[in-house]
Amino acid sequence: MRKAYYIWIIMLIVVASETAMAQVNLQVVTKTIEQTFPYETRDYVLLKGNKSNIEIVGWDLPQVKVEIKLTSKARTKEIAQRELEFQRYVLEKKKNEIGMANYYSYPEKGYKLQSILLATYKIWVPRNAEIQVNNEYGNVQLEELVGNYTVGNRFGNLTLKNIGGNGVFNSYFGDCKVAELSGQHEFTLNKTKTAISGLSGTASINSNLGDVSITDISTMLVLEIDAVKSDLSLSLGTEWEKYDLYFKSSFGEVVVDPEMVPNAAISDKNDLYIMKKRGQPEIKATTTFGTITIAK
Amino acid sequence: MKRLILLSLTAFALTDVAYAQENVTIEEHQEEMDTAEFSRLVQSYNTIIRADEEKLNMFTIDLLGPFFYAISNWGDNKTTINRVIDVAYEQKFSPNWSWIVGSNYNADRAKYREVKAYAGGRYYYNMNRRILKGKSANNFSANYIGSTANYGRRFHDDDSQVTWNLVYGIQRRLGKRMFLDFTVGFENIFSAYDDRETGTDLILDFRYGLTF
């Protein structure tokens, strides 16, 4: 009993010391840059993010407010302070363009970083603002906007909340989460898993190697999904009979809620489902090597 | 000419002060992180961050002048004066501003004609725009407005010339070791060679060569 007691003590010490050794105390230095620009008609926001997290929120003021946080985390304060200076930014308004960008500049080629460098943007813009965003290795989030957008993001997540207006969204390698989307939008998604809840208006989705799931469809004018090697899942809502429906999966299957079958044409191989009444808004989805699941 | 200078300087000043209410704060704190996680993140950041090299100085040697000199074997020698040697050194002192000094040795196939030296500054006005568009911004690839004071000397005639140039230029680095530099502008001659007159001339220049 006594021996077992000692063994427990030793194990506790070993585990505790390993836990203590596994933690590193980091010095964090954050530079915050704030700037406000007046927003006039025909102004637009151009953002070139580089390994940054971006959040853009619509507000009612005729101003664009930008808050950029550049952070450096390192073992010593000296390293953190020195390498924070490698993070550069551009923040300017010229004519109608409100431009912002962050980039990295090393003192010499092949420099090896010793710290974690982070960049985050929080931007408030008028709801109807025109926005062009290009980012990689970070997340982009847009909220409460009804303007025109062109958003491209690589290796990061794209999140849209309460978005109207016209948008062109490109995503490569990441998740795309959308809540309450109306207006006219175009998605080009590559290796991106997409979940949309609350969709109305006109939407065109092009997906390659990424599953697409859409729930709560309402007042849809046109929905067209063209996918490759992707599973599609659509919940059409209680008003599903208001639409012309066309679903086709080449080398795959279309799985339909049994209650939606009687008035529709379904192929023998279950790879094609058509229910068309002339003049109705159309919901069309095609994919290859994937399953299309349709529910009410 | 004075109006042009004043206008240029005012334009530069305005672009810098129009939205000067930028507020910058720096905070410091400590936090703990798993050692393995920290090392992994630093390693992956080194992989994914595409950083520009902060090149603050550039030494250039023009190759076009020597090339044209080498092939200028025809006609009247005096009509084909070339820059046989043209070197320059440029140093950045702020992201958009640099100073430059240079010298060139001009000759035709018969004899050397003159030696020129110049010094001045350049304002790269579209550096930020290139960064916003995701283009290369390695500090010397941009468009600029430049101003140089030039001194030329013809030793064999014991004659000299002093000019002040205001130019618009497009400079790009091509790969690691090449560059091109195109300039167009005005040459204001204060003190002319005997065979020239003081006044303002248009100038056009193209340099292409090696950079270090």
Interface residues (C-beta under 8 A of the other chain):
Chain A: M21 A22 Q23 V24 N25 L26 Q27 V28 V29 T30 K31 T32 I33 E34 Q35 T36 F37 L46 K48 N50 K51 K73 K77 A80 F86 R88 V90 L91 E92 K93 K94 E97 G99 M100 A101 Y103 Y104 S105 Y106 P107 E108 K109 Y111 K112 L113 Q114 S115 I116 L117 N134 Y137 F155
Chain B: T15 A18 Y19 Q21 E22 N23 V24 T25 I26 E27 E28 H29 Q30 E31 E32 M33 D34 T35 A36 F38 L41 V42 Y45 N46 I48 I49 R50 A51 D52 E53 E54 P95 N128 R129 I131 L132 K133 G134 A137
